[in-house]
Amino acid sequence: MDLPACAGLDDEFRVDPVRRSDDAGRIVLLDNEGDLAVVDSDGANLQALTNDAFVDRAAGRMRTYQFPAPSPDGGAVAFVRVDVDAEGVQQTVQVVELDDEKRAVSRARDVDVVRGLNVPYVDWSPDGRFLAYLAIGGAQGVIRVVPSAGGDAFSVQAGAPAYWNWSPDSTAMLTHVGGRARDADADAVVSLVNISAISAMSANEPRSQPLAVLPGQFQAPQYSPDGKHTLYAVNTGPSDLLVVGDANGAPRCALTRLDLGAFFAWSPDGVHVALIDVVTPASQTAPVRIFDVRDGSSRTVYRDALMFFWSPTGDQLALVSAVAGDSTTKLAAPTDQQSQLLMRVEVVDTAGNRSQRVADLHPTVSVVQYVQYFDQYSRAVTPWSPDGRQLVFAGAQEANGPGVVAVAEFDAQGDLVEVRRVADGAQAFFARR
């Protein structure tokens, strides 16, 4: 594929700066027993969203909750309930409604029930009307969509692996199934799916339009924040390109050539793309590069990262890397490198001028679940508060110990002010406004 470099597109990418919210937000957390809760960022007003997680090893039964995803307006939380008994595994997509203070106003209600399949990811359409989730059985994955208020679920597309991103106006999805294309491999495809016609869809008739490209080595595609452009990788033979397409996915220009693979995310202001070029961050770290889509320029802002998340105003990145250390690491008190593998949380400004270490902690099992697929999860959840001045994270202070949830607070200049423990827990994200 012969594409021009992304340069000279400044006029197309002139967007208004992202306005900083005045909402400090609340935190949705997964506790160490497998239940979900919400809590203020100062640790006050802890309230359970669920309270029936359990493990009965003698009877071979258990219940736990996973993968919380706050709605775009912060008015609800979707998640997955996992039930295991002698008959097998049942997973239920559920929703809890929240009031204006982000407190639960209802018990968890079922949105869809999946038997014998694994549901590792759920997210909301930007308008909050639909939930999409991935159901995996054997070597096959299915993207499903269901009205968030309840109703029939529809299979949108099948393949393995399977990823997607909603258009900002909620009328479409950009999907990627089948991995990297080999020659004209029909099982690997990037598609545009018409969600506005979902009422006419059935489980056997997904309405998707494949793009005339061969997918490269990447996972989750993405729309630009204004919905006018798309981002994905294409296979050009010996190597792949990270490509900017139009709103319908047609390739416009090449942002960069890839050495291994692309894990990327568009900045909230729509003019920058952060990228790590790696086959999978679960086994290899890589430098974080930031590209200016308007002129194609780039800079390296961090040496070796496992995953990253943009701040809501696009001026900072929260990064997670792996370092060596001992088992006595405390919050905001990094130790000398020893023998234990630790998760390092840092924040860098996207101009590449400053890096601030936040904490070294042992990763919880829940945190590890997100690493290999952080690009997809970053479309649905954020560790940043809506005002961009707080960052929540979870980890264990001792190897194999219980998880703790902590918040790093930054001042108006972006300087780290303090790190405080707010609750016990294995994973946490901010509820969006």
N, C-alpha and C positions, 0 to 999 in steps of 0.2 A: 504494500500500500504506500503510495507516494503522497505524503501530506506536507503542507508547509509548516514551518515552526510557528508556534503561538507567539506572534509579535505583531505590533501595530494594531492590536485589538482594543486599544485604550478606550475608544468611544463606546464600544459595546459593553464595557465593564465599568462604566461610571455609575456607581451606586451611592446612595446616601449612607453616611456612616451609621453604624449600629448604635442606637441610643442605649445608654446604660440604664437598666431598670432600677427602681428604688425598692424592689422586693427582695428581702433577704432569704425568703423561701423556707421550706421545711425539708427535713431529710426523711427519706424512706429507707429503712434498713431491714436486712435479714439477720435475725439474731442467731445465737450459737445453738439454739434448740431447733431451728428450722421454721420458726414463725416470723411473720412480718410485723413491723411497727413503724410509726412516724414519730419524729421528735424534733424539737426546735434545735437550731444550730448551736445554742448554748447549753444543750442537754436538758432543758426544761420540757415539761408537758409530753413525756413519753406516753404514747397510746398504742395499744396493740391493734393491728388490723386483723390478725388471726391469732388463735390461742389453742389450737388443737393438734399441733405437730407432736408426734411421738414415735418411739421405736420400741417394738416388742419383739426382741430377738427370739424368745422361746416360741412364740406363735408364728414367727415369720411374717410379721405385719409391721407396717410403718406408714407415716404420713409426714410429708415435708412440703415446703413451699420454695419456689425458685423464680429467678428472672423477673423481678418487679420492674414495671415500666410505667412511670407517671404519665398521665395524659398531657397533651400540649398545654392546656390551660391550668394544669395542676389540680383539677377538680375531681380526679379519680386516679386509681392505681390498678393496672392490670397485672396479672401474675399467673403462674402455673402451680396448681396443686398436684402433687404426686402421691398416689395411693398404691401400696404394694400389699398383696395378700396371697393366699394359696392359689387364687385363680389368675394371678398375673399382675400386670401393671396397668393402672388407669391414670391418665393425666387430664386435668380439667383446667381450661382457661377460665379465670375468674376475674371479677371486677369489684372493687370497693369504692363507693362514692365518698368524697370528702366535702366538707363545708368550706366556707370562706377562710376559716382559720386552719384549713388543711387537717381537720379532724374527721374521723370516720363517722358517717351518718347512717350507715347501713351495714348489715352483715355481708360477707362476700357472696356474690351471686354467680351462678354458672353462666358462662357465655357459650362454651362448647365443650364437649366431652370426647376424648380420644382414647380408645382402648388399644393396647398392644403396640403403641407407637410412642416415640420420644418427642417431646416438645421443648427444644432448647432455646427458643427465641420467640418473643412476642413484641409487637409494636403497634402504635396508633397511627391512623391517618391524621394528617395535620389539622383537619377540621374536627377530629374527635368522633366521627360518625362510624368508623370501622376499626376493627382490630385485624391485623394480619399475624399469622403465626406459621412456624415451620413444623411439620410433622414428619418424622423420620422412622422408617421401618425397613430393616435389612439394609440394602444398599440404595434405597430409593427415598428421596425427599419430596414433599409436596408443600407448596405455598398455598395456604388457605386464608380466606378472608371471611369475616363474620361481622354483622352489625354490632356495634358495642352495646346497644340497648337490648340485644337479644334478637334471635332470628336464625334463618338457615345459613349455614356456612357453605362457601363455594370454593372448590379447588381451582386455583388460578393457573398453576403451572407445576409440572413434575420434573424432577431431575436430581442428580447428585453430583456435586453439592448444589445447593440452591440459595440464592441471595437476592435481595431487592432493596429498592428505595422508593418511597412515595414522592410523587410530584408535589410541590408546595400547595397547589390548589386542590389536592386530593382526588383528581380526576383520572390519574394514571399511575402506573408503577413501571419503573425500569428494573428488569430482572436479569439475572445471570445464572444459568444452570449448566452443569456439565463440565465445569472447569475450563482448562485451556484447550482450544481446538487443535486437533492434529489434522492437517490438510483441510478437507471439507467435512470434518466430523459433525454430523447432524445432531449429535447428542450434546454438543457444547454450543450455546447460543446466548446472545444478548437480545432481549425482546422488550418491546413497548406493549404494556397491557392496559386496555381501556377499562378502567374501574368505574367510569361514569355509567357504563352499560351493565353494571353488575346485576341489576334486577332481572336482566334477560339471560343471565348466565346459568348454567347448570354444572354439576360436578364433572360432567363428561365433555363440556364444551368451553374450555378456557378461551377467552378472547384476547389473543396475543399476536403481535406482529414482529417476527424476527427481523433484526437489523442485518443489513448486508455486510457484515464484518465477521471475521474469525476472532473469537475471544482470546486474549492473551492470558498471562499468568497473573490473575488477580481474583478477588473475592466479591466484595460488595460495590456495585455501581453507585453513582450519586448524581442527583440534580444539583445545579447551582441554587443558592438560596432564593433567587428570584424566579427560578423555574425556566429560564431562557436557555440554559445550557446543560449538558450532561457530561459525565466523566467516567471513563472506563479504559481498559487496556485491550489492545488488539494484537494479534499474532501476525507478524510480518515475515515469518520464516525463521531465520536464525536468532532473531531477537524480537522483543515486543516494544510497543510504543504506548505511553500514557496519552490518551487522546481526549480532546475537548470536542464534544458534539453539539448540535443544535438541540432545541427542545424535543424534537422527535428522534434524537439519537444519531442523526446523520453526522459523520465525522467532519470536523472543520479544520483542526490543526493538531499537531503533535506537541505536547508539552515537554516530553523528555523520552529518551530511549532507556529501556529498563535492562538491567543486567540479570536480575533474578525474578522479581515479581513486585507487585504494587499493593501496598496497604496505604490508603490515602483518605484524606478528609478535606472538604472544602471549608474555608473560613466563613464565619457568619456574615462578613461583609462581601463575600463573593469574589474577591480579587486575589486571594491566595489559596494555594493548595499545599498541605503538608503531606510528606511522603516518606515512607521507609521502603527501600528496595530490597526485598528478602523473599525467599520462598515461603517461610512461615516463621513468625516471631516466637513461636513456642519452642523453637530449637536454635534460633540464631538472632542476635541483636543486630542493629544496623543504624547508621547515621540518619538523623531527621533532617530533611531538606525542605525548604519552603520556596515555592515557585510563585512568582507574580504572573498571573494569567494574562495580564495586559501586554507585557513585553517579553515574556518567556524567561526573564532573569531568575536566578535562584541563589540561595545561600544555605549553608549548613549551620544549623543552630544547636545541634546536640550530637554527641559522638555515637553512642550505642543505646538504643531504646528498644523496649519490648512493646510498648503501646503509648498512645498519646490522646489527649482530648483538648479541643479548642476551648478557650474561655468565651463567654457569650459576646464579648465585644471584639474578639479576634486579635487582641494585643498580647495574649499569653497562651502558652501551651502547658498543660500538666502532663508530665512524662513519668513513666515507670520503667526502671531498668533493673538489672540484676547485678548485685555486688557480693563480695565475700564478707563475712563478719562473724561475730560470735552470738551466743544465745542470750546475751544480757542487754541487747539493744533496747533503748528506751525512746519514747517519742521525742523527736527533735533533738536527740543527743546521739548522733552517729558515732560508731565505734571504729577502731582500727580494723583493717581487713584481717579476718581470721579464716575460719574454715567453713562456717555455715553460709548457705546461700540466702541472701536477703533481697527483699524488694525495696528499691530506693525510689522514693517519690520526690520529684523535683519540679520546679516551675521555671520556664525560660520565657523571656520576652521575645516576641517574634521578629524583632529587629536583629536578634542574635548578639545583643550586647551584654546580657546578664543571665546568670543561672543561679537559682536559689534552692538549696537542698532543704527539704521539708522534714523527712523522716526516713529511717531505715527500719523495716519490719519484716517478719517472716510472712510470706503470702498464705492466706487461707485457701482452702480448697475452692471456695466460691470465687475468689479473685482469680485463681489460676484458670478457672473455666472461661474467663473472658479474654485471656491473652491471645489465643490463636485466632479469635474472631472479633477482636476489638473494633475493627473497621465497621462491621455490621452493627455491633452493639452501640457504637458511638452515634448511630443514626437515631437511637431510641432513648438513650439515657445520658446523663451528664453528671460528673462529680462537682461541677461548678454551680454555685448559687446564681440565681437570676441576675443579681447585681454585679457578679464577677469578682466579688471581694472575699469569697470564702470557697474553700476547696475541701470536700469530704473524702475520706479514704478509710479503708479497713485493713487490718493485718494483725498478726499475733506478735506479742512482745517476746515470747519464748518459742523455740521450735516445737511444733505440734501442740502448742498451747491454745487457749481460747482466744477468739478474735476480739479486737476492740475497734470502735469507730471513733475517729478523730477528725477535727476540723482545723484547717490552717486558715488564719485570717490575714488579709492584706490591707494596707491603707490605700488612700486615693492615688498614691504614686506607684502602687504595685509592690511595695516593700513588705516582706513578711513581718507581721507584728507578733503573732503568737500561734502556738499549736496546742489545742486542748482536747482532752478525751471527753466525749459526750455520751457514750453508751457502750455496752458490750454488743458485739455483732461481727458477722463474717463478711458482709458486703453492704455498701450504702451508696445512694445517689440522692441528688436534690430533686424535689418535685418542682417542675417548671411552672412558671406563672401562666 
